[in-house]
Amino acid sequence: MADGFIINVCLTGMVPTREMSPHVPMTPREIARDVKACVELGASIVHVHARDDNGAPDWRSERYQAILEAIREQTPDVIISVSTSGRRIGDLDKRLACLACNPKPDMASLTMGSINFLRDSTLNSLPTIRALAEVMNDRGIKPEIEVFDLGMARATTRLADEGLLRPPFCVNLLLGNVASAGATPLDLGVLQSHLPGSVFWCGAGIGRDQLRANALGILFGNGVRVGLEDNLYLDECKTLATNQALVERVVRLGRLLGKEPMSIAETRERLACPRHPTT
């Protein structure tokens, strides 16, 4: 039987707009539709962002609650990760709001440092990272750790050594951003060498580097992060992608390399991520 690999789909993000692509899901119903299609293709984790009625990033728990309910109605077993990103939302209380949903999300993003992007940036101080991690621990929500560069890998190990991050660790290595690690085996190896033990890591790539990073994740890691949040195209900025098409591509690539998508049940077991009951 072929080895399994995790497929984590980042469906919407904060930056993509309908003007950039008509395929970006915005409403809870659209997001749930894409989740169902991607899970049927082999995805086991979905990474969700909320938008308001005008398509702008939304931090409110009720917005996330609507997304979680829509997803659970159609795809009850999938692992759902919500975003605590500070890219457009800086206030800590607002970033924590998505963790208050019921049923609780299974996971939540935890970016391990500040990042400069091509046109903007996000600030993540260590006190902020600690505060986010502490609330996740208190609520039994597993961190979906995001690492863009060497400093973030080292910070991950530091907080793991302190016991604030608990194994097994789920880490996305995000490659190809203009001001952080590139989508090369050399940069990947450096990041990986500074992570703690008991890590399940997925290769994620920005823009045209998504496919390259996904290939590295299948070959050398435990899976991939793929989706329209990170990349709107199937090729060199010519053919607009859908989340489903991007998942189909990594499934084909995995099978060429002798690996099958990991089931939701196996992903939950490997990551020690039990489903939260509705209360």
N, C-alpha and C positions, 0 to 999 in steps of 0.2 A: 504493500500500500504506500502511496506517495506521502512524503512528509507534508505537514500542514503549515500554512502561514496565515497570519492575521491580516485582514483587510479592514482598515479604519477609514471611513468616508467622511471628509470635511465638506459638508454640503453647501454652505452659504457664505460663511465668513462675515466680516464687517465691511470689506472694501468693494466687492463686486456689485454692480448695479444692473438694472434691466437694460440700461443704455449700452452697457458693455456686452451683455449677453441676455437674450430672452429666456435662457434656460436656467437661470439662477432661481432656486426656490425661495420664496419670501414668506408666504403665509404658512400657518400651521398645517393646513390641508396640503399645500404643495410640498412642504418638507416631508410630511408623512408619506405622501405618494412616492417621492424619491427614495425614502428609506425602505419602503416595501419592495420596490424594484431592485434596489441594490442588495438587500438581504437575500432575495431570491437568486441573485447571481453569485452570492458567496460572502458578502460583507457580514462581519460580526459585531463591529463597533461603529456607531455614528456620532459625529462631533457636530453639535448644533449651536447656532447663534440665533438670537431673536432680532426681528426687525419690527419697527412701528408701521402704522398705516401708510406712511410716506416712503417706506423702504430704508429709513435710517436705523442704525444700530440702537437696540432697546435693551436696557438692563433690568427692567421690571420683572419681578418674580411671576406675576400673572401672565406675562407674555411667554415666559418659559413654561409655565404650567400648561398653557394651551397647547404648546408644541409637544410636551411630554404626553399629554392626554391623547392627542391626535395620533402620535406614533404608537402608543400602547394599544390603542383601539385596533390598529391594523397589524402591528408587528409586536406582540406583547413580550417576546423573549429577548429582543435585541438589546445590546449594551448601549446605553445612552450616556454621552458625555456632554456636559454643558460648558460654556465658555466663561471664564473669569478674566478675559483679556482686558488690559488697560490701554489698548491702542487708541480707542476713541472715548473711553470711559475711565477717568482717573480716580474718582472717589472710591475709597475702599469699601464703604458700606454698599454702594451701588454694585461693585464687582462681586460682593458676597450674596447679593439678593437671589441669584439663580439657585443657590444652594438650599433655599428655604422651601422648595416645591414639595408637594406630596402627591404621588409617591416621589421619594427622593430620586434624583438622578443617580445612576450607578457610578459615574465618574465625573470629574471636572478638570478643566485644563489648569496647569500650573506652569507658567513660563518662568524659567530659572534665572532671569536677568533682564536688563534693559537691552533694547534693540534699536538700531537705526535702519530704517527702510529707505527706499529710493526717494520717497516724497514725504515721509513722516517718521515718527518714532513712537516707542512705547517705553514707559518708565516702570521698572520693577525693582525696587530696593529690596535688600534682604529682609528688613522688618516687614515689608508688605508680603513678601513670599512666605515668611514664617506665619503671619496672621492668616493668610489664605489656607495654608496647610493645616494649621491648628483647627480651623473650623471644619475643614474636610474630615480630619480625624475624628472630631467630636460627633459629626453626623454620619460617620461610617461611609463616606464617599471617597472612592479611590482617586488619587491624583493621576491625571494624564499629563505626565511631565514633558515639557517642551524644551529642547536643547538646540540652540542655534550656533553656539561657539564653545571654545575650550573653557572659558570662565564658567559657563553654565553647567558644563559637565562636572567641573570641580565643585561647584556649589551643590550639585545633586549629591555627590559623594559626601560632602561635608554634612549636609542635613540628614543623610542616611546614617552616617556614623553617630550623629546625635540622637537618632531614634525618631526624629520628626517625620521623616519619610520611612515607610515600612515596606519590607519586601513581601512578595515579589514586586519589582518596580516596572511600571509601564512607561516607556520613554519613546517619544518621537524625536528622531534626529532630523532637523529641518535644514536642508542643504540648498545652496544656490542663491541665497539672499546676497545682495550687493555688498553688505557690510558685515558678513559673518562667514561661516564655513562654506566652502565650495562643494559641489557635487562630484568629488573626486575620491578615489580609494584612499589617497594619502590623508586628506582632511577627515574622512570618515574614520580611518584607523586611529587618528589622534584622539578624536572625540570618544570613540569606543574604549580606548585604553584608559581613560580617566573616569569612566562610569563605575559605580559600585557593582559588586557581584549580584547575582539573582535578578538580572535585568532581562526583560523582554523588550527589544527595541525594534522600531519600525522606521523604514527609510521614507522620508518625505522630501519633496523637492518643490522649489518655487518656480512658477512659470515653465519655461521650456526644459528646466532641469528636473521636472517631476518624474518623467519616465526613467531618466538615468538614476535618480535616487531610489525609485521604486525597484529597479533592477538590483541595485546594491542591497536593498533591504531583503529581497527574496533570496539572493545568493548568500549573503553573509549574516543576515539578521533573522528576525522572527516574523517579519511582515512589512506591510506598507501602510502609509497614510496617503490617500488619494482623494481628489475631489475638486470642485469648482472654487472653493475658497482659495486654493493655492495655484490653480491653473485653469484658464478658461478655454484652452485649445487642445486639439488632438495632434497638432503639428506645429510648424513654425509660424504661428499667428495667422493661419489661413482658414482652418476649419474649426468652427465653434464646437466645443464638446458638450456633453451632458454628463451628469454624475454617473448614469448607467453606463455610458460608453467608456468612461475612464475606468470603471470597475471591470467591465468586460475585457479591457485591454490588459489589466494586470492579471486577471484570471488566465488569459491565454499565455501571457509571459510566464506565469508560475508553472503552468502545465508543460510548457516547453522545457523548463528547468527541473521538471520532475516533482513539482509540489502542487498540492491541492489547497483551496481555501479552508481555513480552520473553521469548524462549526461554532455556533454561538456557545453551546454547552461546553465545548473543549476550551474555548477562549476564557469563559468565566472560571473554569477550573484552574487553568494555567495562571491566570492573573489573580486568583483568590478574590473574585469579584461577585459575590452572591447577589441575586436580585432582591431589591427592597420590596417588602409587601406594602400594599395600600393600607393606610391607617385612618 
